[in-house]
């Protein structure tokens, strides 16, 4: 009994050690135990998701989230940097091309984890862990494209991986030395018989040696035989062979010495981009510029360099996507523009388009990655009513998928879309449109005391756009967990009012009924909850657009849904 008791205590102790060890790697946390930088990063990255729990794995924080029915885990460093996110994918929902690859290259293995992985500056892809069925095996890490033919992106097998497709090793053959030992063992028997036969022949030839006349002559004969055998040398024949080889090589040398016919030089091809900019010669690009480019694009295809607005611009294909990298003369990277496939327009961006532009058709999408981290994505699309006329509406989102601004379809840029493809002009249209919108940004006119007041109030907010309104106030436009917000300052740096953008579907039914009766041909495009600081009153600011004339109007309502004059 004592032995059983000790054994039972030992098992419990081992289990406690295992549990405590696992807690070091995956420790459950309360929301209050998570640093503010980490929670804010999650809010910026996934503002609309439901957080169901927090854990800590090593030094990283892991948030378990639920987004539109999908369960995922968001990995964030202790300093608040988003690392990656994985949304679980059931094995029966994986593309057939991926499962075929696994079955072919990992027979009798199991898929221990399957997810859609999101990473910064990387296209969303499938993430798989496969391993032999059992305990203690390290998994192989596989990633596949989430679109097209679901091609393999990367494969990382553990150090002790045994390839199941490797040929089966046959039993090692016995050492060659043993074979050689056996052969001599049989050969001597043969050689003995042969030697006995050869010895018998001299025995017959030795008979003349018994004659007295021949005894004197046979002695010199035996000495002369070695002399005759020493005369023919075995090295003489190879020497003659070398001479012959040398004689044969001479004609080959003479043939090579014949002068070759001069090749016709092909005319130099002049490469131009879609706007007529002539490509620069590769040897004219400063080394500091090419080094900076190499850090951004690992394996460029169809690379050409251009000089645009005093900046070096590398246009190429990067992982199959058309890309333009902007670098200063000093080798400082400014931004990268990438044409995105339609399936990359996901999440909050698609939600916005579906909410406000039902029946739309995407024309092109371009992502802009910036050195100041104010990344943006521009989506050109046709509204349902404008599809036949090919009038393009443009929306620009920040990196969290929140709307920054909308460019109406009456803004036409460049040639008709029927003359140029989306990929050919998307980058340049995006660049020009972004410049156009930057001209409307009044940040350079905002006094320092206004910016300092905003920074003091919202220290974590970085993606800010400034506007000056008709009342000579300064509007700071930014995005938070609640969506789009506007903070209005007067010239003294005091907050006059705050505005929070709401969802149109959440608009008060009282306000909706009023607009339907009074503005029958108009629709609501957006609305804000406005808090007047001095008055200590809140209002609804509603934007409507006439469906026939496209004229915009602004309506004000109190919190009871009654119209007011402002």
C-alpha positions as CSV (number, residue, x, y, z in Angstrom):
1,X,0.0,0.0,0.0
2,X,2.8,2.3,0.8
3,X,4.4,1.7,-2.6
4,X,1.1,2.4,-4.4
5,X,0.7,5.6,-2.3
6,X,4.1,6.8,-3.3
7,X,3.5,6.0,-6.9
8,X,0.2,7.9,-6.9
9,X,1.9,10.9,-5.3
10,X,4.7,10.8,-7.9
11,X,2.2,10.8,-10.8
12,X,0.3,13.8,-9.3
13,X,3.6,15.6,-8.9
14,X,4.6,14.9,-12.5
15,X,1.2,16.2,-13.7
16,X,1.5,19.3,-11.7
17,X,4.9,20.0,-13.2
18,X,3.5,19.4,-16.7
19,X,0.6,21.8,-16.0
20,X,2.8,24.5,-14.6
21,X,5.2,24.1,-17.5
22,X,2.3,24.5,-20.0
23,X,1.1,27.6,-18.1
24,X,4.5,29.2,-18.8
25,X,3.9,28.8,-22.5
26,X,0.1,29.5,-22.6
27,X,-1.0,31.5,-19.6
28,X,-4.6,32.7,-19.4
29,X,-5.0,36.4,-18.6
30,X,-7.7,38.8,-17.6
31,X,-8.3,41.8,-19.8
32,X,-7.1,44.1,-17.1
33,X,-3.7,42.2,-17.1
34,X,-3.1,43.1,-20.8
35,X,-1.0,46.2,-21.4
36,X,-2.8,49.2,-23.0
37,X,-0.4,49.2,-26.0
38,X,-1.5,45.6,-26.8
39,X,-5.2,46.2,-26.5
40,X,-5.0,49.3,-28.5
41,X,-3.2,47.5,-31.3
42,X,-5.9,44.9,-31.4
43,X,-8.6,47.6,-31.5
44,X,-6.9,49.3,-34.4
45,X,-6.2,46.0,-36.3
46,X,-9.7,44.5,-35.7
47,X,-12.1,47.2,-34.5
48,X,-15.3,45.2,-34.9
49,X,-14.4,41.8,-33.6
50,X,-15.5,40.2,-30.4
51,X,-12.7,39.3,-28.0
52,X,-13.4,36.1,-26.1
53,X,-10.1,35.8,-24.1
54,X,-6.5,36.6,-23.7
55,X,-3.4,34.4,-23.2
56,X,0.3,34.9,-23.0
57,X,2.6,32.6,-24.9
58,X,6.2,33.3,-24.1
59,X,6.6,37.1,-24.3
60,X,3.7,37.5,-26.8
61,X,0.1,38.2,-26.1
62,X,-2.6,36.2,-27.9
63,X,-6.2,37.5,-28.2
64,X,-8.9,34.9,-29.1
65,X,-11.4,36.7,-31.3
66,X,-14.6,36.0,-33.2
67,X,-15.1,37.8,-36.5
68,X,-18.2,37.2,-38.6
69,X,-18.5,33.6,-37.3
70,X,-14.8,32.8,-37.7
71,X,-12.6,32.0,-34.7
72,X,-9.1,33.4,-34.8
73,X,-6.1,34.2,-32.7
74,X,-4.2,37.5,-32.9
75,X,-0.6,37.5,-31.9
76,X,0.8,40.8,-30.6
77,X,4.3,41.5,-29.1
78,X,4.7,43.0,-25.6
79,X,5.7,46.3,-27.2
80,X,2.3,46.4,-29.1
81,X,3.4,45.3,-32.5
82,X,1.0,43.1,-34.4
83,X,2.7,39.9,-35.5
84,X,0.1,37.8,-37.3
85,X,-3.4,36.5,-37.0
86,X,-4.7,33.0,-37.7
87,X,-8.3,32.2,-38.4
88,X,-9.1,28.5,-38.0
89,X,-10.2,26.6,-41.1
90,X,-11.9,23.2,-40.9
91,X,-10.0,20.5,-42.8
92,X,-13.0,19.7,-45.0
93,X,-13.1,23.4,-46.1
94,X,-9.5,23.5,-47.3
95,X,-9.0,23.8,-51.1
96,X,-8.7,20.4,-52.9
97,X,-5.3,21.5,-54.3
98,X,-3.8,21.9,-50.8
99,X,-5.2,18.5,-49.6
100,X,-3.8,16.8,-52.7
101,X,-0.4,18.2,-52.0
102,X,-0.5,17.0,-48.4
103,X,-1.7,13.5,-49.4
104,X,1.0,13.2,-52.1
105,X,4.0,14.6,-50.1
106,X,2.9,13.5,-46.6
107,X,1.1,10.2,-46.9
108,X,-0.3,8.9,-43.6
109,X,0.4,12.3,-42.0
110,X,-2.4,14.3,-40.3
111,X,-3.2,18.0,-40.5
112,X,-2.8,19.1,-36.9
113,X,-3.6,22.8,-37.6
114,X,-5.1,24.6,-40.5
115,X,-5.7,28.4,-40.7
116,X,-5.9,31.5,-42.8
117,X,-2.9,33.6,-41.7
118,X,-2.7,37.4,-42.0
119,X,0.6,39.2,-41.7
120,X,1.7,42.7,-42.3
121,X,3.0,43.3,-45.9
122,X,2.0,39.8,-46.9
123,X,-1.0,38.5,-48.7
124,X,-3.4,36.4,-46.7
125,X,-2.4,32.7,-47.1
126,X,-3.2,29.3,-45.8
127,X,-1.1,28.0,-42.9
128,X,-0.9,24.3,-42.2
129,X,0.9,22.1,-39.7
130,X,1.2,18.4,-40.7
131,X,2.9,15.6,-38.7
132,X,2.8,11.8,-38.2
133,X,-0.1,10.6,-36.2
134,X,1.2,10.2,-32.6
135,X,2.7,12.1,-29.7
136,X,6.1,13.8,-29.7
137,X,6.4,14.5,-33.4
138,X,7.4,18.0,-34.5
139,X,5.2,19.4,-37.4
140,X,6.1,20.5,-40.8
141,X,5.0,24.1,-41.5
142,X,3.4,24.7,-44.9
143,X,1.9,27.9,-46.4
144,X,-0.2,28.1,-49.6
145,X,-1.7,30.9,-51.6
146,X,-5.3,31.6,-50.8
147,X,-6.2,32.3,-54.4
148,X,-5.6,31.0,-57.9
149,X,-4.3,27.4,-57.9
150,X,-3.4,27.5,-54.2
151,X,0.3,27.1,-55.0
152,X,2.8,26.2,-52.3
153,X,4.6,29.3,-50.9
154,X,6.9,27.8,-48.3
155,X,7.7,24.4,-46.7
156,X,9.6,24.0,-43.5
157,X,10.3,20.5,-42.3
158,X,11.8,19.8,-38.8
159,X,15.4,18.8,-38.4
160,X,14.5,15.2,-37.7
161,X,12.1,14.9,-40.6
162,X,12.0,11.6,-42.4
163,X,10.7,12.1,-45.9
164,X,8.0,9.4,-46.5
165,X,8.7,9.7,-50.3
166,X,12.4,8.9,-49.9
167,X,13.3,5.5,-51.5
168,X,13.4,2.7,-49.0
169,X,16.9,1.8,-48.1
170,X,17.9,-1.7,-49.1
171,X,20.0,-3.9,-46.7
172,X,23.5,-2.7,-46.8
173,X,25.7,-5.0,-49.0
174,X,28.4,-6.9,-47.4
175,X,31.8,-5.2,-47.4
176,X,33.8,-5.5,-50.6
177,X,36.7,-6.8,-48.6
178,X,34.8,-9.9,-47.7
179,X,34.1,-10.6,-51.4
180,X,37.7,-10.2,-52.3
181,X,38.7,-12.5,-49.5
182,X,36.3,-15.2,-50.9
183,X,37.6,-14.9,-54.5
184,X,41.2,-15.5,-53.6
185,X,40.0,-18.4,-51.5
186,X,38.7,-20.1,-54.6
187,X,41.2,-18.8,-57.1
188,X,44.2,-20.4,-55.4
189,X,42.6,-23.8,-55.9
190,X,42.4,-23.1,-59.6
191,X,45.9,-21.6,-59.7
192,X,47.3,-24.6,-58.0
193,X,45.8,-26.9,-60.6
194,X,47.0,-24.6,-63.4
195,X,50.4,-24.2,-61.8
196,X,50.7,-28.0,-61.6
197,X,50.0,-28.2,-65.3
198,X,52.5,-25.5,-66.1
199,X,55.1,-27.1,-63.9
200,X,54.5,-30.4,-65.7
201,X,55.4,-28.8,-69.0
202,X,58.8,-27.6,-67.9
203,X,59.3,-31.1,-66.6
204,X,58.9,-32.4,-70.2
205,X,61.1,-29.6,-71.5
206,X,63.8,-30.3,-68.9
207,X,64.5,-33.6,-70.5
208,X,66.9,-32.2,-73.1
209,X,68.8,-30.8,-70.2
210,X,70.0,-34.3,-69.4
211,X,72.1,-34.4,-72.6
212,X,75.7,-33.3,-72.0
213,X,75.8,-31.4,-75.2
214,X,72.9,-29.2,-74.3
215,X,73.9,-28.5,-70.7
216,X,76.5,-25.9,-71.6
217,X,74.1,-24.2,-74.0
218,X,71.2,-24.2,-71.8
219,X,72.8,-22.0,-69.1
220,X,73.4,-19.0,-71.4
221,X,69.9,-19.6,-72.8
222,X,68.4,-19.1,-69.4
223,X,70.3,-15.9,-68.8
224,X,69.5,-14.7,-72.3
225,X,65.8,-15.1,-71.8
226,X,65.5,-12.4,-69.2
227,X,67.6,-10.2,-71.4
228,X,65.1,-10.7,-74.2
229,X,62.2,-10.0,-71.8
230,X,63.8,-6.7,-70.6
231,X,64.2,-5.3,-74.0
232,X,60.5,-4.7,-74.8
233,X,59.4,-1.9,-72.4
234,X,55.8,-1.2,-71.7
235,X,56.3,2.5,-71.6
236,X,57.3,2.7,-75.2
237,X,53.9,2.2,-76.6
238,X,52.2,4.9,-74.5
239,X,54.9,7.2,-75.6
240,X,54.0,6.6,-79.2
241,X,50.3,7.0,-78.2
242,X,51.0,10.4,-76.7
243,X,52.7,11.5,-79.9
244,X,49.7,10.3,-81.9
245,X,47.3,12.1,-79.6
246,X,49.4,15.2,-79.9
247,X,49.3,14.8,-83.6
248,X,45.5,14.5,-83.5
249,X,45.1,17.6,-81.3
250,X,46.9,19.8,-83.7
251,X,44.1,20.0,-86.3
252,X,41.7,20.9,-83.4
253,X,43.9,23.8,-82.4
254,X,44.1,24.9,-86.0
255,X,40.3,24.8,-86.3
256,X,39.9,26.9,-83.2
257,X,42.4,29.4,-84.5
258,X,40.2,30.2,-87.4
259,X,38.7,33.7,-87.1
260,X,35.0,33.8,-86.3
261,X,32.5,35.8,-88.3
262,X,31.5,39.0,-86.5
263,X,28.0,38.8,-85.0
264,X,25.4,41.4,-86.0
265,X,24.7,43.7,-83.1
266,X,21.0,44.0,-82.2
267,X,19.6,47.5,-81.8
268,X,19.2,48.6,-78.2
269,X,15.6,48.2,-77.0
270,X,14.1,51.4,-75.4
271,X,11.8,50.5,-72.6
272,X,9.0,52.9,-71.7
273,X,6.3,52.8,-69.1
274,X,2.6,53.5,-69.9
275,X,3.2,57.2,-69.6
276,X,6.2,57.4,-71.9
277,X,8.9,57.6,-69.2
278,X,12.1,56.1,-70.5
279,X,13.7,53.4,-68.4
280,X,17.1,54.1,-66.9
281,X,20.1,51.9,-67.6
282,X,20.7,49.6,-64.6
283,X,24.4,50.7,-64.3
284,X,23.3,54.3,-63.7
285,X,21.3,53.5,-60.6
286,X,23.2,54.5,-57.4
287,X,24.3,51.5,-55.2
288,X,22.6,53.1,-52.2
289,X,19.3,53.0,-54.1
290,X,19.6,49.4,-55.3
291,X,20.4,48.3,-51.8
292,X,17.3,50.0,-50.4
293,X,15.2,48.4,-53.1
294,X,16.7,44.9,-52.4
295,X,15.4,45.1,-48.8
296,X,11.8,45.7,-50.1
297,X,11.6,43.3,-53.0
298,X,13.5,39.9,-52.7
299,X,12.8,38.4,-56.2
300,X,11.7,41.1,-58.7
301,X,10.6,40.2,-62.2
302,X,10.6,42.4,-65.3
303,X,12.4,45.1,-63.3
304,X,12.8,48.6,-64.8
305,X,14.0,51.8,-63.2
306,X,12.5,55.3,-63.9
307,X,13.1,58.8,-62.7
308,X,9.8,60.4,-61.6
309,X,9.6,63.7,-59.7
310,X,13.3,63.5,-58.7
311,X,12.8,60.0,-57.2
312,X,14.0,56.6,-58.4
313,X,11.0,54.4,-59.1
314,X,11.5,50.7,-59.6
315,X,8.6,49.1,-61.5
316,X,8.4,45.3,-61.5
317,X,6.4,42.2,-60.7
318,X,6.6,41.1,-57.1
319,X,5.0,37.7,-56.4
320,X,3.0,38.2,-59.5
321,X,1.6,41.6,-58.6
322,X,2.5,44.8,-60.3
323,X,4.6,46.9,-58.0
324,X,6.2,50.4,-57.9
325,X,8.8,51.2,-55.3
326,X,9.7,54.9,-54.7
327,X,13.2,55.7,-53.3
328,X,14.9,59.0,-52.9
329,X,18.4,59.8,-54.4
330,X,19.9,59.2,-51.0
331,X,18.5,55.7,-50.9
332,X,15.6,56.4,-48.5
333,X,12.5,54.4,-49.1
334,X,9.4,56.5,-49.3
335,X,6.5,54.2,-50.4
336,X,5.5,51.1,-52.3
337,X,2.4,50.9,-54.5
338,X,1.0,47.4,-55.3
339,X,-1.9,46.4,-57.5
340,X,-4.0,44.0,-55.5
341,X,-6.2,41.2,-56.8
342,X,-9.9,41.7,-56.2
343,X,-10.0,39.0,-53.5
344,X,-7.6,41.1,-51.4
345,X,-10.3,43.7,-50.9
346,X,-11.7,42.1,-47.7
347,X,-13.0,42.7,-44.2
348,X,-14.1,46.3,-43.3
349,X,-13.4,47.6,-46.8
350,X,-15.9,45.1,-48.4
351,X,-18.3,45.7,-45.6
352,X,-18.3,49.5,-46.4
353,X,-18.8,48.9,-50.1
354,X,-21.6,46.4,-49.4
355,X,-23.3,48.8,-47.0
356,X,-23.2,51.9,-49.2
357,X,-22.8,50.7,-52.7
358,X,-24.8,47.5,-53.2
359,X,-24.3,45.9,-56.6
360,X,-20.9,47.5,-57.1
361,X,-18.2,46.0,-59.4
362,X,-14.5,46.5,-58.5
363,X,-12.3,47.9,-61.2
364,X,-8.9,47.9,-59.5
365,X,-7.3,48.2,-56.0
366,X,-4.0,49.6,-55.0
367,X,-2.2,49.3,-51.7
368,X,0.2,52.1,-50.6
369,X,2.8,51.2,-47.9
370,X,4.4,54.3,-46.6
371,X,7.6,55.1,-44.6
372,X,5.5,57.1,-42.1
373,X,3.3,54.0,-41.6
374,X,0.2,55.9,-42.8
375,X,-0.6,53.0,-45.1
376,X,-3.6,53.4,-47.4
377,X,-5.6,51.3,-49.9
378,X,-7.5,52.8,-52.8
379,X,-10.4,50.9,-54.4
380,X,-11.8,52.0,-57.8
381,X,-15.2,50.5,-58.5
382,X,-18.4,51.1,-60.6
383,X,-21.6,51.8,-58.8
384,X,-24.5,49.8,-60.1
385,X,-26.1,52.9,-61.7
386,X,-22.8,54.0,-63.3
387,X,-21.6,50.7,-64.6
388,X,-22.8,51.3,-68.2
389,X,-21.3,54.8,-68.3
390,X,-18.1,53.4,-66.8
391,X,-18.0,56.2,-64.2
392,X,-15.5,55.2,-61.5
393,X,-16.0,55.9,-57.8
394,X,-13.0,55.8,-55.6
395,X,-12.8,55.1,-51.9
396,X,-9.6,55.3,-49.8
397,X,-9.2,53.3,-46.6
398,X,-6.5,53.4,-43.9
399,X,-4.6,50.3,-43.0
400,X,-7.3,49.2,-40.6
401,X,-9.9,49.3,-43.4
402,X,-11.6,52.5,-42.1
403,X,-12.8,55.0,-44.7
404,X,-10.5,58.1,-45.1
405,X,-12.3,59.8,-48.0
406,X,-14.4,59.2,-51.1
407,X,-13.8,60.6,-54.6
408,X,-17.0,61.0,-56.5
409,X,-17.4,59.5,-60.0
410,X,-17.5,62.9,-61.7
411,X,-13.8,63.1,-61.0
412,X,-12.3,61.7,-64.2
413,X,-8.6,61.2,-64.5
414,X,-6.6,60.3,-67.7
415,X,-8.0,58.3,-70.6
416,X,-11.0,56.2,-70.8
417,X,-10.8,52.8,-69.1
418,X,-11.6,51.1,-72.5
419,X,-8.1,52.2,-73.7
420,X,-6.0,51.2,-70.8
421,X,-6.2,48.1,-68.6
422,X,-6.7,48.4,-64.8
423,X,-3.2,47.1,-64.1
424,X,-1.5,49.5,-66.5
425,X,-2.9,52.7,-65.1
426,X,-3.9,51.8,-61.5
427,X,-0.6,52.7,-59.9
428,X,-0.3,56.1,-61.6
429,X,-4.0,57.0,-61.1
430,X,-3.6,56.1,-57.4
431,X,-0.5,58.3,-57.1
432,X,-2.2,61.2,-58.8
433,X,-5.4,60.8,-56.7
434,X,-3.5,60.6,-53.5
435,X,-1.6,63.7,-54.4
436,X,-4.9,65.4,-55.2
437,X,-6.3,64.5,-51.8
438,X,-3.1,65.5,-50.1
439,X,-3.6,69.0,-51.5
440,X,-6.8,69.1,-49.5
441,X,-5.0,68.2,-46.3
442,X,-4.4,71.4,-44.3
443,X,-1.9,69.9,-41.8
444,X,0.8,72.3,-43.0
445,X,-1.5,75.2,-42.0
446,X,-2.4,73.9,-38.5
447,X,-0.6,75.9,-35.7
448,X,1.7,73.9,-33.4
449,X,-0.4,74.7,-30.3
450,X,-3.4,73.0,-32.0
451,X,-1.4,69.9,-32.8
452,X,0.1,69.8,-29.3
453,X,-3.4,70.0,-27.8
454,X,-4.6,67.1,-29.9
455,X,-1.5,65.0,-29.0
456,X,-2.1,65.6,-25.4
457,X,-5.7,64.5,-25.6
458,X,-5.1,61.5,-27.9
459,X,-1.5,60.4,-27.5
460,X,-2.0,57.0,-29.2
461,X,-3.6,58.3,-32.3
462,X,-1.1,58.8,-35.2
463,X,-3.1,58.6,-38.5
464,X,-4.6,62.1,-38.4
465,X,-5.9,64.3,-41.3
466,X,-6.4,68.0,-40.7
467,X,-9.1,70.2,-42.2
468,X,-10.0,73.9,-41.7
469,X,-13.8,74.4,-41.6
470,X,-15.9,77.5,-42.5
471,X,-15.7,78.8,-38.9
472,X,-11.9,79.0,-39.0
473,X,-11.8,76.0,-36.7
474,X,-9.4,73.0,-37.2
475,X,-10.8,69.5,-37.6
476,X,-8.7,66.5,-36.7
477,X,-10.0,63.4,-38.5
478,X,-8.9,60.1,-37.3
479,X,-10.1,56.5,-36.5
480,X,-10.6,54.8,-33.2
481,X,-12.3,51.6,-32.0
482,X,-15.7,53.5,-32.4
483,X,-14.9,54.2,-36.1
484,X,-14.3,57.6,-37.7
485,X,-14.0,60.5,-35.3
486,X,-13.6,64.2,-35.7
487,X,-12.3,66.5,-33.0
488,X,-12.8,70.2,-33.7
489,X,-10.4,72.8,-32.1
490,X,-10.6,76.6,-32.1
491,X,-7.6,78.8,-32.6
492,X,-6.8,78.7,-28.9
493,X,-6.4,74.9,-28.9
494,X,-9.7,74.3,-27.1
495,X,-12.0,71.5,-28.1
496,X,-15.2,72.9,-29.6
497,X,-17.0,69.7,-30.5
498,X,-16.5,66.1,-31.1
499,X,-18.1,63.9,-33.8
500,X,-18.3,60.1,-34.0
501,X,-19.5,58.5,-37.2
502,X,-22.4,56.0,-36.9
503,X,-23.7,53.2,-39.1
504,X,-26.5,54.2,-41.3
505,X,-28.5,51.1,-40.4
506,X,-28.4,52.2,-36.8
507,X,-29.9,55.6,-37.5
508,X,-33.0,56.4,-35.4
509,X,-36.3,55.2,-37.0
510,X,-37.8,58.7,-36.2
511,X,-35.1,60.4,-38.3
512,X,-35.5,57.8,-41.1
513,X,-39.3,58.4,-41.3
514,X,-38.8,62.1,-41.4
515,X,-36.3,61.9,-44.3
516,X,-38.6,59.6,-46.2
517,X,-41.5,61.9,-45.9
518,X,-39.7,65.2,-46.4
519,X,-36.8,64.2,-48.8
520,X,-38.4,61.4,-50.8
521,X,-35.8,61.3,-53.6
522,X,-32.8,61.4,-51.2
523,X,-30.8,58.7,-49.3
524,X,-28.7,58.9,-46.2
525,X,-25.0,58.5,-46.9
526,X,-23.5,59.0,-43.4
527,X,-24.3,60.5,-40.1
528,X,-22.4,61.6,-36.9
529,X,-23.2,62.0,-33.3
530,X,-22.0,65.5,-32.5
531,X,-21.3,66.7,-28.9
532,X,-21.1,70.5,-28.5
533,X,-18.7,71.1,-25.6
534,X,-19.8,74.7,-24.7
535,X,-23.5,73.9,-24.9
536,X,-23.1,70.5,-23.3
537,X,-25.6,69.3,-25.9
538,X,-25.6,66.4,-28.4
539,X,-27.0,66.3,-31.9
540,X,-27.2,64.1,-35.0
541,X,-25.6,65.4,-38.1
542,X,-27.0,63.6,-41.1
543,X,-25.7,63.7,-44.7
544,X,-28.2,63.0,-47.5
545,X,-27.8,62.9,-51.3
546,X,-30.5,63.5,-53.9
547,X,-30.7,60.4,-56.1
548,X,-31.6,62.4,-59.2
549,X,-29.4,65.4,-58.9
550,X,-26.6,64.0,-56.7
551,X,-26.8,67.2,-54.6
552,X,-25.7,66.8,-51.0
553,X,-27.4,68.3,-48.0
554,X,-26.9,68.3,-44.2
555,X,-29.7,67.8,-41.7
556,X,-29.5,68.3,-37.9
557,X,-31.6,66.5,-35.3
558,X,-31.7,66.5,-31.6
559,X,-31.3,63.3,-29.6
560,X,-35.1,62.8,-29.7
561,X,-35.0,62.7,-33.5
562,X,-36.6,66.1,-34.1
563,X,-35.1,68.4,-36.8
564,X,-33.3,71.5,-35.5
565,X,-31.7,74.5,-37.2
566,X,-27.9,74.8,-36.8
